[in-house]
Amino acid sequence: MKAVTHAEKEGWDGLGLRAVEKPEPGEGEVRIQLKTAGLNHRDLFVLNRHKANDPAVVLGSDGAGVVDAVGSGVARVAEGEEVIVNPSLNWFEKSAAPPEEFEVLGFPTDGTFAEYIILPEAQVSAKPKHLTWEEAGVLSLGALTAYRALFTRGLVSEGDNVLVPGAGSGVATFLLQFANAAGARVIMTSRSEEKRKRAVELGADVAVDSEADWNAELGSEKADVVIESVGAATFQKSLNQVKKGGTIVTFGASAGDVVEINLREFFYGQYNFLGTTMGSRDEYEEMLQFIEKHDIKPVMDEVFSLEEYEAAFKRMDEGKQMGKIALKM
Ligand SMILES: NC(=O)c1ccc[n+]([C@@H]2O[C@H](COP(=O)([O-])OP(=O)(O)OC[C@H]3O[C@@H](n4cnc5c(N)ncnc54)[C@H](OP(=O)(O)O)[C@@H]3O)[C@@H](O)[C@H]2O)c1
């Protein structure tokens, strides 16, 4: 079968479309013939995390398709079922943090940028009926992360003011849709005027330039909760926009891992600073029910064929996307 893998060389040089063996499901496993998959910023990070001497890996965390074979003992899923992949491996119950064995699909375990994938049956769910194959294929990682960040960690509820920097990000578009559905008011930022316009069309109440002075742009409007995933480039401005006693939740650092905090201002402001990452299967199932109830569909950027993987990776690397980039098998 064909798969987008990373092998033999580091960085972009190791990325390629290669022929790999079609996998066979073992006990408790299912094989899915993938129809679509979705890109995440993580796929770019893996190009550097996966070393030249590591075994080759199939990239990709998000995907959807049809179960075409099942191993012995499989009870929850049957051949022919339309399913969606939950890439949060080995984390089942909602908990303060994932268990030691938690892992994200798509390195070191082979991922979804392939014609077929093998997964434990516990990692698949029925494809939401209101989504197309493209929409289902890009949903999981970003939507799960957004759901836990907003509701389990940020405790966002009706009437809250939520600030989301980096409107173009796939996760940010889910944050916008979910916060809106929960009755919150959403402020977004983006470096691109076009993306700011799009964010407002999609339901943001205000969208300001990421590179502007947010204090000046937003006046006295402060956030109950800031969901921060841009990192060092926006962190200080994000913290300045939190109401006293409010919360900043972080799960990403696209633009730098290291930030400085003025501790005195922080404790006088009685702020809460929370980390989060992905989510459990309980939260995944809650998220699927939430999007069905509110008829939420992922904001689609471009759809590429598997053969066009390089253009898809470049689009994400250059930050051109608004929403989710898909691959079609
Ligand atoms: N821990 C987890 O479980 C988890 C899960 C999902 C994602 N993440 C992380 O969350 C982040 C977003 O993921 P994604 O897949 O949604 O990424 P993405 O689609 O690549 O989006 C990144 C966005 O960040 C903004 N940005 C990047 N550099 C910036 C800079 N220097 N200044 C201002 N804004 C900047 C851009 O927004 P504009 O183009 O609008 O300016 C860009 O579109 C990544 O760091 C990813 O690794 C973590």
The ligand as an ORCA input file, in Angstrom:
! r2SCAN-3c Opt
* xyz 0 1
  N      -0.902     19.425     23.225
  C      -1.823     18.985     22.388
  O      -2.547     18.025     22.640
  C      -2.022     19.691     21.102
  C      -3.068     19.317     20.257
  C      -3.286     20.040     19.094
  C      -2.443     21.087     18.780
  N      -1.402     21.386     19.611
  C      -0.526     22.520     19.308
  O      -1.338     23.676     19.135
  C      -0.786     24.495     18.118
  C      -1.817     24.704     17.035
  O      -2.008     23.483     16.342
  P      -2.687     23.418     14.922
  O      -2.522     22.066     14.390
  O      -4.057     24.000     15.031
  O      -1.673     24.419     14.156
  P      -1.751     25.270     12.886
  O      -3.021     24.938     12.144
  O      -0.437     25.158     12.219
  O      -1.905     26.780     13.453
  C      -0.919     27.553     14.022
  C      -1.423     29.008     14.059
  O      -0.668     29.737     15.036
  C      -0.548     31.087     14.633
  N       0.877     31.468     14.681
  C       1.952     30.713     14.343
  N       3.081     31.412     14.523
  C       2.725     32.640     14.986
  C       3.442     33.811     15.364
  N       4.774     33.873     15.300
  N       2.746     34.878     15.798
  C       1.383     34.848     15.868
  N       0.657     33.754     15.526
  C       1.315     32.674     15.087
  C      -1.069     31.209     13.210
  O      -2.330     31.853     13.213
  P      -2.671     32.997     12.121
  O      -2.275     32.434     10.787
  O      -4.138     33.183     12.274
  O      -1.883     34.219     12.491
  C      -1.186     29.749     12.758
  O      -2.198     29.542     11.817
  C       0.503     23.787     17.668
  O       1.597     24.287     18.418
  C       0.243     22.353     18.029
  O       1.413     21.610     18.213
  C      -1.183     20.709     20.757
*
